[in-house]
Amino acid sequence: MRFEDFVAVYPRGRISDRRPSRARAEYRVFERFQLSYGRLLHDLLRGEEPTRTRKRFETVHAKFLAWAASDLDDLVRAVSPREGETDYSAVGGLVFGQLTVVLQDAWRQAFAGGRQDRVALRRMQLMVAALSVNIQRARDQAADAALARAAADSLRSTQWGMLTELDTALVLLELAKENRWLTVLPAPWAFEALAGVANADFVLLDLERREALGVQAKTRVRRSAVEHYHEDRVVLVDGWTDFGNARLVAAARRGSDKRLIAWPGLLSAHHLAAVGDRSQDMLRARDPAWLREKRERARELTMGMRDYRALAVRAVGDRVLPRFSRTAP
C-alpha cells in the first residue's frame, strides 16, 4: 500500500491513556517521546519535506537515546507492580521504548534513506534476542513467586505479549536481511494502541517504492482477531502456529498429566543460543562476558525444544512479502 494511503487512517497528535500510578512525571517524558516518534513517522509517510523531517528526527532520536540510556530501565522498574498490585499494562507500554533502543539503526535508516547494512541487522537481531531472554528470566522468577491469581494473569498476558513482539521483530529482521529494501520499525502508539482496526506492532517500509504494511503480533490468533483487523493494512502473526511457541507443562502440581500451552520467546532464545563468539564484534564494546552469560541462559531455555526459526521466517514471509509490489506474485 502506498505511504499516503497507509497513513491516512492513523492519528497524528494523540497519546495513549496508559498511565501508571507511580513515576507519572517520568512516564510523561516517555509519552512525549512516543508522540514525537508517531508524528515523525506520520510526516514521513505523508511526504513532508524530507530535509526538515530528517533534522527533526535526528534531534528527537538523539534526545530519546540519551534519556533511555539513563532512565528507561529505572522507569520499567518504577512502574512494575508492587506486592498486592495487579496491573502490568504500563510495563507493556514501555516495550516501544525498549524496541526503539534496540532498533535505533532502523529508525535512522528510515529517515536517512538507503538500505540497511547487514551487520546492523544482525546486531539488532542479537539485541532483540537478548532483551527477550531478560524478560524470560523475569517470567521464570515470577512463576516461582506466590502471586495472586489476578496479578499472575496480568503479568502473564503482558510478558507473553512482549515476548511475542520480540520474536516477531527477530523474524522481520531476518526478512530484512534477505530483502534489504525492507525497513522494520516498532509502531508508536498512534499506529498501535490508538489505531483501532489498523492496530499494528510494527510498520514495514519499502522506502524506494514508498510502500508500507503493518504487522500485528499475537501470542495466539483467534477468529475474532482475524475479523477485527484491517486486512489491507495489517498482517497478523500467530506465535502459536507461525513460531511454534508452545510447550508441554504439568496440568497440576501433582500428577503426570500434561497440557500444551503458549510459550513465547523460544525463537529469540534459539537465536541467541546459536550465536558464536565472533558476534561479540557487533556489540560495540560490550563486555564479552555479557554475551556468554546471555547465551548460556538461552541454551537453558531451549534445552530439548525444537528450533522453528526457519519455518517461522517462511510462514511470515509468505504473508508479508506479497503485499509489496516488488515481491508480489
C-alpha positions as CSV (number, residue, x, y, z in Angstrom):
1,M,0.0,0.0,0.0
2,R,1.3,3.5,-0.9
3,F,2.6,5.5,2.0
4,E,-0.1,8.2,1.7
5,D,-2.9,5.6,1.6
6,F,-1.5,3.6,4.5
7,V,-1.1,6.6,6.9
8,A,-4.5,8.1,6.1
9,V,-6.3,6.2,8.9
10,Y,-3.8,6.8,11.7
11,P,-4.0,9.8,14.1
12,R,-1.0,12.2,14.2
13,G,-1.3,14.0,17.5
14,R,-2.8,11.8,20.2
15,I,-1.2,9.9,23.1
16,S,-2.3,6.8,24.9
17,D,-4.2,6.9,28.2
18,R,-1.8,4.2,29.7
19,R,-0.5,5.9,32.9
20,P,0.9,4.1,35.9
21,S,0.1,5.0,39.5
22,R,3.8,5.8,40.1
23,A,6.6,7.6,38.3
24,R,4.0,9.7,36.4
25,A,6.3,12.6,35.7
26,E,8.9,10.3,34.1
27,Y,6.3,8.4,32.3
28,R,5.0,11.6,30.7
29,V,8.6,12.2,29.4
30,F,8.3,8.8,27.7
31,E,4.8,9.7,26.4
32,R,6.2,12.9,24.8
33,F,8.9,10.8,23.0
34,Q,6.1,8.4,21.8
35,L,4.1,11.3,20.5
36,S,7.2,12.7,18.7
37,Y,8.1,9.4,17.0
38,G,4.4,9.0,16.0
39,R,4.3,12.4,14.4
40,L,7.7,11.9,12.7
41,L,6.6,8.6,11.1
42,H,3.3,10.2,10.2
43,D,5.0,13.1,8.4
44,L,7.5,10.7,6.7
45,L,4.6,8.7,5.2
46,R,2.7,11.8,4.2
47,G,5.6,13.0,2.2
48,E,6.5,16.1,4.3
49,E,9.6,18.0,3.2
50,P,12.4,15.3,3.8
51,T,15.3,17.6,4.9
52,R,13.2,19.3,7.6
53,T,11.7,16.0,8.7
54,R,15.1,14.3,8.9
55,K,16.5,17.2,11.0
56,R,13.6,16.9,13.4
57,F,14.1,13.2,13.6
58,E,17.8,13.5,14.4
59,T,17.1,15.9,17.3
60,V,14.3,13.7,18.8
61,H,16.2,10.4,18.3
62,A,19.4,11.7,20.0
63,K,17.4,13.1,22.9
64,F,15.5,9.9,23.3
65,L,18.5,7.6,23.2
66,A,20.3,9.8,25.8
67,W,17.2,9.7,28.1
68,A,16.7,5.9,27.6
69,A,20.4,5.2,28.5
70,S,20.0,6.9,31.8
71,D,16.3,6.5,32.7
72,L,14.4,3.8,30.8
73,D,15.4,0.8,32.9
74,D,14.6,2.7,36.0
75,L,11.2,3.6,34.7
76,V,10.4,0.0,33.8
77,R,11.3,-0.9,37.4
78,A,9.3,2.0,38.8
79,V,6.1,1.2,37.1
80,S,6.2,-2.5,37.8
81,P,3.5,-3.5,40.2
82,R,4.4,-4.0,43.9
83,E,3.0,-6.5,46.3
84,G,-0.8,-6.5,46.2
85,E,-1.0,-4.7,42.8
86,T,-2.2,-6.5,39.7
87,D,-1.9,-4.1,36.7
88,Y,1.2,-4.7,34.5
89,S,-0.1,-2.8,31.4
90,A,2.3,0.2,31.9
91,V,5.2,-2.2,31.7
92,G,3.9,-3.5,28.4
93,G,3.5,0.1,27.2
94,L,7.3,0.7,27.5
95,V,8.2,-2.1,25.0
96,F,8.1,0.6,22.3
97,G,10.9,2.4,24.1
98,Q,12.9,-0.8,24.5
99,L,12.5,-1.8,20.9
100,T,13.4,1.8,19.7
101,V,16.7,1.5,21.5
102,V,17.4,-1.9,20.0
103,L,16.2,-0.9,16.5
104,Q,17.8,2.6,16.6
105,D,19.7,1.9,13.4
106,A,16.5,1.0,11.6
107,W,14.9,4.4,12.6
108,R,18.0,6.2,11.4
109,Q,17.8,4.4,8.0
110,A,14.1,5.2,7.6
111,F,14.8,8.9,7.7
112,A,18.2,8.9,6.0
113,G,17.2,6.6,3.1
114,G,19.2,3.9,1.6
115,R,19.4,0.2,2.5
116,Q,20.1,-1.4,5.9
117,D,23.6,-2.7,6.5
118,R,23.7,-6.5,7.1
119,V,25.9,-6.2,10.2
120,A,23.5,-3.6,11.7
121,L,20.6,-6.1,11.0
122,R,22.5,-8.9,12.7
123,R,23.3,-6.7,15.7
124,M,19.7,-5.7,16.0
125,Q,18.6,-9.3,16.0
126,L,21.1,-10.1,18.7
127,M,19.9,-7.3,20.9
128,V,16.3,-8.3,20.4
129,A,17.1,-11.8,21.4
130,A,19.0,-10.6,24.5
131,L,16.1,-8.4,25.6
132,S,13.8,-11.4,25.2
133,V,16.0,-13.6,27.3
134,N,15.9,-10.9,30.1
135,I,12.1,-10.9,30.1
136,Q,12.0,-14.7,30.1
137,R,14.3,-14.7,33.2
138,A,11.7,-12.4,34.9
139,R,8.9,-14.7,33.7
140,D,10.6,-17.7,35.3
141,Q,11.2,-15.8,38.5
142,A,7.6,-14.7,38.7
143,A,6.4,-18.3,38.1
144,D,8.3,-19.2,41.3
145,A,6.7,-16.4,43.3
146,A,3.4,-16.7,45.1
147,L,1.4,-14.1,43.1
148,A,-2.3,-13.6,43.5
149,R,-4.3,-15.0,40.6
150,A,-5.2,-11.6,39.2
151,A,-1.6,-10.4,39.3
152,A,-0.4,-13.7,37.7
153,D,-2.9,-13.4,34.9
154,S,-2.0,-9.7,34.2
155,L,1.7,-10.4,34.3
156,R,1.4,-13.4,32.0
157,S,-0.6,-11.5,29.5
158,T,1.8,-8.6,29.5
159,Q,5.0,-10.7,29.3
160,W,3.7,-13.0,26.7
161,G,2.6,-10.1,24.5
162,M,6.1,-8.5,24.8
163,L,7.9,-11.8,24.1
164,T,5.7,-12.5,21.0
165,E,6.5,-9.0,19.8
166,L,10.3,-9.6,20.2
167,D,10.1,-13.0,18.4
168,T,8.2,-11.2,15.6
169,A,10.9,-8.5,15.4
170,L,13.5,-11.2,15.1
171,V,11.7,-12.8,12.2
172,L,11.0,-9.5,10.4
173,L,14.7,-8.5,10.7
174,E,15.6,-11.9,9.1
175,L,13.3,-11.0,6.2
176,A,15.1,-7.6,6.0
177,K,18.4,-9.4,5.8
178,E,17.1,-11.4,2.8
179,N,15.3,-8.3,1.3
180,R,17.4,-5.3,2.2
181,W,14.9,-2.8,0.7
182,L,12.7,-3.7,3.7
183,T,12.8,-1.5,6.9
184,V,11.4,-2.7,10.2
185,L,10.1,-0.1,12.7
186,P,8.4,-0.6,16.1
187,A,5.0,1.1,15.8
188,P,4.4,4.2,18.0
189,W,1.2,4.3,19.9
190,A,-0.5,6.3,17.2
191,F,-0.1,3.3,14.9
192,E,-0.8,0.8,17.6
193,A,-3.0,1.2,20.7
194,L,-4.8,4.2,19.2
195,A,-5.3,2.8,15.7
196,G,-8.4,0.6,16.2
197,V,-8.8,-1.9,13.3
198,A,-5.5,-0.7,11.9
199,N,-3.6,-1.5,15.1
200,A,0.0,-2.6,14.3
201,D,3.0,-3.6,16.4
202,F,5.4,-3.0,13.6
203,V,5.4,-0.8,10.5
204,L,7.3,-2.2,7.5
205,L,8.6,0.2,4.8
206,D,9.8,0.0,1.3
207,L,11.4,3.4,1.2
208,E,12.4,3.2,-2.5
209,R,8.8,2.4,-3.7
210,R,7.1,4.3,-0.9
211,E,5.0,1.3,0.3
212,A,4.1,0.4,3.8
213,L,2.5,-2.5,5.7
214,G,1.5,-3.0,9.4
215,V,2.3,-6.3,11.3
216,Q,0.4,-7.2,14.4
217,A,1.9,-9.9,16.7
218,K,-0.4,-12.2,18.7
219,T,0.5,-14.9,21.1
220,R,-2.4,-16.9,19.6
221,V,-4.7,-15.6,16.9
222,R,-8.4,-16.1,17.5
223,R,-11.1,-15.9,14.8
224,S,-12.4,-12.7,16.4
225,A,-9.0,-11.1,15.9
226,V,-8.9,-12.0,12.2
227,E,-12.3,-10.4,11.7
228,H,-11.3,-7.3,13.8
229,Y,-8.2,-6.1,11.9
230,H,-8.0,-4.1,8.7
231,E,-6.6,-6.8,6.4
232,D,-5.4,-4.4,3.7
233,R,-3.1,-2.6,6.1
234,V,-2.2,-5.2,8.7
235,V,-0.9,-8.8,8.6
236,L,-1.4,-10.9,11.7
237,V,1.4,-13.1,13.0
238,D,0.5,-16.0,15.2
239,G,3.1,-17.0,17.8
240,W,1.5,-20.4,18.3
241,T,1.2,-21.6,14.7
242,D,3.8,-19.5,12.9
243,F,6.5,-19.7,15.5
244,G,5.8,-23.0,17.3
245,N,5.9,-21.1,20.6
246,A,4.3,-23.8,22.7
247,R,5.4,-26.3,25.3
248,L,4.1,-29.1,27.4
249,V,3.7,-28.3,31.1
250,A,2.3,-30.3,34.0
251,A,-1.5,-29.9,34.2
252,A,-1.3,-29.8,38.0
253,R,1.4,-29.6,40.6
254,R,0.9,-33.3,41.3
255,G,0.2,-35.9,38.7
256,S,1.6,-37.0,35.3
257,D,-1.0,-35.2,33.0
258,K,0.5,-32.5,30.7
259,R,-1.1,-29.8,28.6
260,L,0.2,-27.7,25.7
261,I,0.4,-24.0,26.4
262,A,1.7,-20.9,24.6
263,W,5.3,-20.2,25.5
264,P,6.6,-17.1,23.7
265,G,10.3,-16.3,23.5
266,L,11.5,-19.6,22.1
267,L,12.5,-18.2,18.7
268,S,14.6,-15.4,20.3
269,A,16.2,-17.9,22.8
270,H,17.1,-20.2,19.9
271,H,18.7,-17.4,18.0
272,L,20.8,-16.3,21.0
273,A,21.8,-19.9,21.9
274,A,23.2,-20.3,18.4
275,V,25.4,-17.2,18.1
276,G,29.2,-17.7,18.1
277,D,31.9,-15.7,19.9
278,R,32.5,-13.7,16.8
279,S,29.2,-12.0,17.3
280,Q,30.9,-10.0,20.1
281,D,32.4,-7.8,17.4
282,M,28.9,-6.4,16.6
283,L,28.2,-5.3,20.1
284,R,30.1,-2.0,20.2
285,A,32.4,-2.6,23.1
286,R,30.1,-4.6,25.4
287,D,31.9,-6.9,27.8
288,P,32.4,-10.4,26.3
289,A,31.1,-11.9,29.5
290,W,27.7,-10.2,28.7
291,L,27.3,-12.3,25.5
292,R,28.5,-15.5,27.2
293,E,26.0,-15.1,30.1
294,K,23.1,-14.4,27.8
295,R,23.9,-17.3,25.5
296,E,24.2,-19.8,28.4
297,R,20.8,-18.6,29.7
298,A,19.3,-19.0,26.2
299,R,20.7,-22.5,25.9
300,E,19.0,-23.4,29.2
301,L,15.7,-22.0,28.0
302,T,15.8,-24.0,24.7
303,M,17.1,-27.3,26.1
304,G,15.1,-30.1,24.4
305,M,13.0,-27.7,22.4
306,R,12.7,-27.8,18.6
307,D,14.1,-24.7,16.7
308,Y,11.3,-23.3,14.4
309,R,13.2,-20.2,13.2
310,A,13.4,-21.2,9.5
311,L,9.8,-22.3,9.4
312,A,8.7,-19.0,11.1
313,V,10.6,-16.9,8.6
314,R,9.0,-18.8,5.7
315,A,5.5,-18.6,7.2
316,V,5.7,-14.8,7.9
317,G,7.5,-14.1,4.6
318,D,4.8,-15.9,2.7
319,R,2.2,-13.4,4.0
320,V,4.3,-10.2,4.3
321,L,6.3,-10.1,1.1
322,P,3.4,-10.5,-1.4
323,R,2.0,-7.3,0.0
324,F,4.8,-5.3,-1.6
325,S,4.8,-4.6,-5.3
326,R,8.4,-5.8,-5.9
327,T,7.8,-9.2,-4.4
328,A,4.1,-9.6,-5.3
329,P,3.2,-12.8,-7.2
